[in-house]
């Protein structure tokens, strides 16, 4: 019984360590993604379109700003990037979901 308990505790320990490693890697990827997308802030939309191409969707938010939406799939996981564009055609904000 004691061996079984020791095996259980060891398994839980390694499971927790594995989760911390995955969490650190995902945070690192998220930082890289935000750093990459922040390059477009206060830049013209034409520069964004030169790098990312034509957006998959275009919508208008409640403030009246244009939202350019880029969608792609990697490993069957949907990546969606949204860029908020003001009336002067400058990128003023972005968000990213599921991108790595």
MMTF fields as JSON, N, C-alpha, C and O atoms, coordinates in Angstrom:
{
  "mmtfVersion": "1.0.0",
  "mmtfProducer": "UNKNOWN",
  "numBonds": 399,
  "numAtoms": 400,
  "numGroups": 100,
  "numChains": 1,
  "numModels": 1,
  "chainsPerModel": [1],
  "groupsPerChain": [100],
  "chainIdList": ["A"],
  "bondAtomList": [4, 2, 8, 6, 12, 10, 16, 14, 20, 18, 24, 22, 28, 26, 32, 30, 36, 34, 40, 38, 44, 42, 48, 46, 52, 50, 56, 54, 60, 58, 64, 62, 68, 66, 72, 70, 76, 74, 80, 78, 84, 82, 88, 86, 92, 90, 96, 94, 100, 98, 104, 102, 108, 106, 112, 110, 116, 114, 120, 118, 124, 122, 128, 126, 132, 130, 136, 134, 140, 138, 144, 142, 148, 146, 152, 150, 156, 154, 160, 158, 164, 162, 168, 166, 172, 170, 176, 174, 180, 178, 184, 182, 188, 186, 192, 190, 196, 194, 200, 198, 204, 202, 208, 206, 212, 210, 216, 214, 220, 218, 224, 222, 228, 226, 232, 230, 236, 234, 240, 238, 244, 242, 248, 246, 252, 250, 256, 254, 260, 258, 264, 262, 268, 266, 272, 270, 276, 274, 280, 278, 284, 282, 288, 286, 292, 290, 296, 294, 300, 298, 304, 302, 308, 306, 312, 310, 316, 314, 320, 318, 324, 322, 328, 326, 332, 330, 336, 334, 340, 338, 344, 342, 348, 346, 352, 350, 356, 354, 360, 358, 364, 362, 368, 366, 372, 370, 376, 374, 380, 378, 384, 382, 388, 386, 392, 390, 396, 394],
  "bondOrderList": [1, 1, 1, 1, 1, 1, 1, 1, 1, 1, 1, 1, 1, 1, 1, 1, 1, 1, 1, 1, 1, 1, 1, 1, 1, 1, 1, 1, 1, 1, 1, 1, 1, 1, 1, 1, 1, 1, 1, 1, 1, 1, 1, 1, 1, 1, 1, 1, 1, 1, 1, 1, 1, 1, 1, 1, 1, 1, 1, 1, 1, 1, 1, 1, 1, 1, 1, 1, 1, 1, 1, 1, 1, 1, 1, 1, 1, 1, 1, 1, 1, 1, 1, 1, 1, 1, 1, 1, 1, 1, 1, 1, 1, 1, 1, 1, 1, 1, 1],
  "groupList": [{"groupName": "UNK", "atomNameList": ["N", "CA", "C", "O"], "elementList": ["N", "C", "C", "O"], "formalChargeList": [0, 0, 0, 0], "bondAtomList": [1, 0, 2, 1, 3, 2], "bondOrderList": [1, 1, 2], "singleLetterCode": "X", "chemCompType": "L-PEPTIDE LINKING"}],
  "groupTypeList": [0, 0, 0, 0, 0, 0, 0, 0, 0, 0, 0, 0, 0, 0, 0, 0, 0, 0, 0, 0, 0, 0, 0, 0, 0, 0, 0, 0, 0, 0, 0, 0, 0, 0, 0, 0, 0, 0, 0, 0, 0, 0, 0, 0, 0, 0, 0, 0, 0, 0, 0, 0, 0, 0, 0, 0, 0, 0, 0, 0, 0, 0, 0, 0, 0, 0, 0, 0, 0, 0, 0, 0, 0, 0, 0, 0, 0, 0, 0, 0, 0, 0, 0, 0, 0, 0, 0, 0, 0, 0, 0, 0, 0, 0, 0, 0, 0, 0, 0, 0],
  "groupIdList": [1, 2, 3, 4, 5, 6, 7, 8, 9, 10, 11, 12, 13, 14, 15, 16, 17, 18, 19, 20, 21, 22, 23, 24, 25, 26, 27, 28, 29, 30, 31, 32, 33, 34, 35, 36, 37, 38, 39, 40, 41, 42, 43, 44, 45, 46, 47, 48, 49, 50, 51, 52, 53, 54, 55, 56, 57, 58, 59, 60, 61, 62, 63, 64, 65, 66, 67, 68, 69, 70, 71, 72, 73, 74, 75, 76, 77, 78, 79, 80, 81, 82, 83, 84, 85, 86, 87, 88, 89, 90, 91, 92, 93, 94, 95, 96, 97, 98, 99, 100],
  "secStructList": [7, 2, 2, 2, 2, 2, 2, 2, 2, 2, 2, 2, 2, 2, 2, 2, 2, 2, 2, 2, 2, 2, 2, 2, 2, 2, 2, 2, 2, 2, 2, 2, 2, 2, 2, 2, 2, 2, 6, 6, 6, 6, 1, 5, 2, 2, 2, 2, 2, 2, 2, 2, 7, 1, 7, 1, 3, 3, 3, 3, 7, 6, 6, 1, 7, 3, 3, 3, 3, 3, 3, 3, 3, 3, 6, 6, 3, 3, 3, 3, 3, 3, 3, 3, 3, 7, 6, 6, 1, 5, 3, 3, 3, 3, 3, 3, 3, 1, 7, 7],
  "xCoordList": [0.816, 0.0, 0.865, 0.549, 1.956, 2.846, 3.507, 3.698, 3.854, 4.465, 3.481, 3.863, 2.24, 1.203, 1.021, 0.872, 1.035, 0.91, 2.116, 1.958, 3.315, 4.533, 4.504, 4.896, 4.049, 3.921, 2.915, 3.153, 1.805, 0.782, 1.327, 1.108, 2.03, 2.596, 3.643, 3.682, 4.475, 5.491, 4.841, 5.292, 3.793, 3.079, 2.481, 2.582, 1.869, 1.277, 2.362, 2.159, 3.507, 4.621, 5.062, 5.209, 5.273, 5.712, 4.628, 4.936, 3.395, 2.284, 2.273, 2.082, 2.475, 2.503, 3.703, 3.573, 4.866, 6.047, 5.804, 6.197, 5.163, 4.86, 3.925, 4.094, 2.957, 2.02, 2.728, 2.432, 3.655, 4.408, 5.249, 5.354, 5.852, 6.664, 5.808, 6.214, 4.652, 3.745, 3.284, 3.188, 2.999, 2.565, 3.661, 3.368, 4.91, 6.022, 6.197, 6.433, 6.084, 6.221, 5.095, 5.335, 3.876, 2.753, 2.882, 2.535, 3.379, 3.602, 4.664, 4.536, 5.703, 6.769, 6.236, 6.568, 5.423, 4.838, 3.912, 3.904, 3.132, 2.221, 2.984, 2.561, 4.093, 4.914, 5.462, 5.463, 5.928, 6.448, 5.358, 5.594, 4.175, 3.044, 2.689, 2.505, 2.595, 2.258, 3.344, 3.041, 4.602, 5.706, 5.657, 5.882, 5.364, 5.273, 4.117, 4.282, 2.961, 1.796, 1.889, 1.318, 2.589, 2.7, 3.523, 3.49, 4.256, 5.002, 4.07, 4.48, 2.823, 1.873, 1.138, 0.452, 1.267, 0.574, 1.053, 2.249, 0.092, 0.34, 0.987, 1.624, 0.822, 1.298, 0.085, -1.019, 0.278, -0.848, -1.327, -0.564, -2.596, -3.192, -2.471, -2.356, -1.992, -1.31, -0.086, 0.221, 0.613, 1.771, 1.339, 1.997, 0.245, -0.308, -0.691, -0.38, -1.368, -1.809, -0.633, -0.715, 0.454, 1.635, 2.228, 2.723, 2.178, 2.773, 1.797, 2.169, 0.561, -0.4, -1.343, -2.034, -1.376, -2.253, -3.647, -3.889, -4.551, -5.94, -6.618, -6.47, -7.362, -8.042, -9.159, -9.763, -9.424, -10.486, -11.865, -12.826, -11.959, -13.23, -12.939, -11.858, -13.93, -13.857, -15.183, -16.254, -15.096, -16.316, -16.097, -14.988, -17.178, -17.152, -17.552, -18.552, -16.778, -17.138, -18.089, -18.471, -18.47, -19.446, -18.919, -19.708, -17.604, -17.008, -16.938, -16.607, -17.251, -17.194, -15.859, -15.644, -14.959, -13.655, -13.741, -14.541, -12.923, -12.869, -12.056, -11.021, -12.53, -11.822, -11.439, -12.306, -10.135, -9.637, -9.35, -8.63, -9.908, -9.795, -9.057, -9.443, -7.996, -7.203, -7.369, -7.158, -7.751, -8.001, -7.148, -7.092, -6.491, -5.774, -5.833, -6.137, -5.542, -5.548, -4.156, -3.524, -3.708, -2.438, -2.66, -3.122, -2.339, -2.584, -4.049, -4.368, -4.921, -6.37, -6.838, -7.923, -6.005, -6.364, -6.553, -5.672, -7.684, -8.028, -7.265, -7.322, -6.557, -5.839, -6.56, -6.76, -6.948, -7.659, -6.964, -6.792, -6.568, -5.946, -6.867, -7.325, -7.133, -7.99, -7.2, -6.495, -7.337, -6.67, -7.721, -8.573, -7.659, -8.581, -7.924, -6.775, -8.673, -8.157, -9.022, -10.249, -8.375, -9.134, -9.478, -9.178, -10.111, -10.562, -9.404, -9.607, -8.2, -7.018, -6.279, -5.168, -6.902, -6.318, -5.017, -4.082, -4.967, -3.836, -4.286, -5.389, -3.439, -3.741, -3.596, -2.535, -4.667, -4.637, -4.762, -4.633, -5.012, -5.131, -5.161, -5.398, -4.92, -4.951, -5.317, -5.197, -5.766, -5.973, -5.664, -5.728, -5.328, -4.929, -5.477, -5.351, -6.096, -6.629, -6.183, -6.349, -5.614, -5.262, -4.054, -3.844, -3.259, -2.111, -0.838, -0.591, -0.03, 1.264, 2.269, 3.427],
  "yCoordList": [-1.188, 0.0, 1.26, 2.251, 1.199, 2.347, 2.625, 3.784, 1.572, 1.733, 2.383, 3.219, 2.001, 2.561, 4.057, 4.854, 4.427, 5.825, 6.624, 7.736, 6.059, 6.722, 6.904, 7.956, 5.901, 5.99, 7.074, 7.834, 7.147, 8.157, 9.561, 10.454, 9.764, 11.082, 11.496, 12.656, 10.572, 10.855, 11.235, 12.161, 10.531, 10.838, 12.234, 12.98, 12.595, 13.931, 14.998, 16.039, 14.746, 15.694, 15.976, 17.137, 14.933, 15.119, 15.753, 16.489, 15.478, 16.092, 17.603, 18.375, 18.023, 19.454, 20.127, 21.232, 19.478, 20.046, 20.21, 21.217, 19.23, 19.309, 20.46, 21.128, 20.696, 21.807, 23.147, 24.051, 23.296, 24.54, 24.79, 25.931, 23.745, 23.887, 24.337, 25.22, 23.757, 24.144, 25.581, 26.335, 25.964, 27.331, 28.333, 29.374, 28.035, 28.923, 29.051, 30.148, 27.946, 27.973, 28.782, 29.555, 28.612, 29.352, 30.847, 31.663, 31.217, 32.635, 33.222, 34.358, 32.454, 32.906, 33.12, 34.113, 32.201, 32.314, 33.517, 34.234, 33.743, 34.878, 36.204, 37.146, 36.28, 37.497, 37.767, 38.908, 36.716, 36.873, 37.351, 38.224, 36.785, 37.158, 38.633, 39.373, 39.052, 40.451, 41.404, 42.487, 41.013, 41.84, 41.97, 43.05, 40.872, 40.876, 41.755, 42.529, 41.641, 42.407, 43.877, 44.734, 44.175, 45.57, 46.413, 47.642, 45.765, 46.503, 47.287, 48.276, 46.847, 47.492, 48.669, 49.41, 48.855, 49.959, 51.308, 51.538, 52.184, 53.533, 53.512, 54.482, 52.403, 52.283, 52.287, 51.949, 52.664, 52.654, 51.233, 50.271, 51.13, 49.838, 49.203, 47.98, 50.012, 49.474, 48.648, 47.645, 49.062, 48.31, 46.964, 45.946, 46.968, 45.734, 44.771, 43.581, 45.291, 44.445, 43.93, 42.847, 44.694, 44.221, 42.987, 42.08, 42.955, 41.844, 40.673, 39.53, 40.944, 39.874, 39.573, 38.555, 40.436, 40.22, 40.772, 41.556, 40.339, 40.789, 40.146, 38.944, 40.934, 40.348, 39.395, 39.552, 38.409, 37.444, 38.053, 37.706, 38.96, 39.633, 41.088, 41.426, 41.934, 43.338, 43.681, 43.395, 44.302, 44.712, 46.089, 46.623, 46.643, 47.946, 47.727, 47.064, 48.28, 48.125, 49.235, 50.082, 49.237, 50.198, 51.629, 52.574, 51.802, 53.138, 53.679, 54.845, 52.825, 53.232, 52.947, 53.329, 52.282, 51.942, 50.644, 49.765, 50.532, 49.331, 48.256, 48.546, 47.01, 45.869, 44.945, 44.432, 44.735, 43.794, 42.479, 42.452, 41.386, 40.082, 39.119, 38.911, 38.548, 37.55, 36.214, 36.117, 35.182, 33.859, 32.838, 32.827, 31.985, 30.869, 29.68, 29.835, 28.505, 27.299, 26.671, 26.561, 26.265, 25.57, 24.394, 24.573, 23.207, 21.988, 21.881, 21.427, 22.299, 22.27, 23.168, 22.971, 24.159, 25.136, 26.485, 26.946, 27.106, 28.378, 29.529, 29.715, 30.287, 31.481, 32.692, 32.791, 33.61, 34.801, 36.049, 36.224, 36.914, 38.189, 39.313, 39.325, 40.261, 41.396, 42.684, 42.859, 43.57, 44.867, 45.958, 45.941, 46.911, 48.041, 49.198, 49.552, 49.781, 50.84, 52.083, 52.003, 53.243, 54.478, 55.129, 54.584, 56.3, 56.983, 57.485, 57.788, 57.579, 57.994, 56.81, 56.963, 55.624, 54.384, 54.009, 53.517, 54.247, 53.823, 52.718, 52.771, 51.724, 50.635, 51.165, 51.669, 51.054, 51.593, 50.516, 50.807, 49.275, 48.203, 46.85, 46.751, 45.821, 44.458, 43.478, 43.781, 42.297, 41.176, 39.908, 39.865, 38.87, 37.614, 36.484, 36.505, 35.477, 34.321, 33.051, 32.911, 32.129, 30.816, 30.798, 29.819, 31.85, 31.919, 31.538, 31.984, 30.712, 30.354, 30.15, 29.84],
  "zCoordList": [0.0, 0.0, 0.0, -0.659, 0.748, 0.835, -0.517, -0.886, -1.254, -2.583, -3.55, -4.368, -3.452, -4.302, -4.019, -4.945, -2.751, -2.357, -2.861, -3.364, -2.727, -3.186, -4.707, -5.213, -5.42, -6.872, -7.259, -8.198, -6.55, -6.806, -6.569, -7.388, -5.467, -5.153, -6.189, -6.6, -6.605, -7.623, -8.943, -9.618, -9.311, -10.555, -10.509, -11.483, -9.411, -9.247, -9.334, -9.958, -8.714, -8.737, -10.173, -10.555, -10.966, -12.346, -13.216, -14.154, -12.917, -13.639, -13.401, -14.34, -12.166, -11.841, -12.507, -13.034, -12.491, -13.156, -14.648, -15.237, -15.257, -16.683, -17.005, -18.025, -16.162, -16.382, -16.288, -17.069, -15.353, -15.215, -16.453, -16.904, -17.012, -18.215, -19.386, -20.141, -19.547, -20.632, -20.444, -21.413, -19.207, -18.926, -19.296, -19.883, -18.964, -19.292, -20.801, -21.308, -21.512, -22.966, -23.6, -24.527, -23.111, -23.695, -23.421, -24.275, -22.237, -21.943, -22.862, -23.318, -23.13, -24.024, -25.439, -26.087, -25.911, -27.248, -27.322, -28.322, -26.275, -26.233, -26.262, -26.933, -25.547, -25.558, -26.954, -27.415, -27.627, -28.987, -29.932, -30.767, -29.803, -30.655, -30.451, -31.418, -29.189, -28.902, -29.382, -29.883, -29.232, -29.706, -31.229, -31.774, -31.901, -33.36, -33.847, -34.79, -33.214, -33.644, -33.247, -33.922, -32.178, -31.74, -32.711, -32.646, -33.604, -34.629, -35.547, -36.154, -35.649, -36.55, -35.919, -36.623, -34.613, -33.954, -34.493, -34.669, -34.747, -35.291, -36.67, -37.08, -37.381, -38.764, -39.689, -39.262, -40.946, -41.889, -42.194, -42.115, -42.539, -42.873, -44.059, -44.129, -44.982, -46.153, -45.752, -46.397, -44.694, -44.219, -43.632, -43.849, -42.897, -42.339, -43.454, -43.392, -44.475, -45.581, -46.417, -46.996, -46.482, -47.215, -46.531, -47.201, -45.2, -44.454, -44.325, -44.591, -43.923, -43.656, -44.819, -44.806, -45.812, -46.948, -46.72, -45.802, -47.579, -47.502, -46.29, -46.071, -45.496, -44.328, -44.742, -45.803, -43.892, -44.153, -43.921, -44.608, -42.953, -42.657, -42.304, -41.823, -42.556, -42.163, -41.491, -42.024, -40.308, -39.612, -38.994, -38.994, -38.471, -37.806, -36.343, -36.068, -35.407, -33.994, -33.55, -34.357, -32.286, -31.778, -31.787, -31.805, -31.776, -31.828, -33.252, -33.469, -34.213, -35.609, -36.272, -37.422, -35.561, -36.133, -36.921, -36.601, -37.937, -38.759, -38.047, -37.447, -38.116, -37.554, -38.705, -39.413, -38.888, -39.884, -39.182, -38.185, -39.695, -39.043, -39.97, -41.12, -39.439, -40.159, -39.446, -38.237, -40.203, -39.631, -40.375, -41.605, -39.604, -40.217, -39.268, -38.086, -39.787, -38.974, -39.012, -40.062, -37.829, -37.72, -36.785, -35.657, -37.24, -36.467, -36.059, -34.961, -36.946, -36.745, -35.59, -35.042, -35.226, -34.202, -34.885, -35.612, -34.657, -35.294, -34.63, -33.415, -35.453, -35.004, -35.576, -36.787, -34.704, -35.155, -34.627, -33.42, -35.562, -35.209, -35.673, -36.816, -34.767, -35.106, -34.91, -33.916, -35.874, -35.82, -35.906, -36.795, -34.98, -34.965, -35.708, -35.443, -36.641, -37.506, -37.326, -37.376, -37.115, -36.922, -38.265, -39.327, -38.201, -39.423, -40.286, -41.462, -39.728, -40.494, -41.113, -41.621, -41.069, -41.581, -40.882, -41.513, -39.566, -38.754, -37.808, -37.264, -37.614, -36.688, -35.274, -34.905, -34.468, -33.109, -32.036, -30.847, -32.447, -31.462, -32.148, -33.352, -31.369, -31.907, -30.802, -29.615, -31.215, -30.306, -31.062, -32.29, -30.308, -30.903, -30.056, -28.831, -30.71, -29.99, -30.702, -31.914, -29.931, -30.459, -31.378, -32.095, -31.375, -32.28, -31.556, -30.435, -32.201, -31.65, -32.738, -32.458]
}
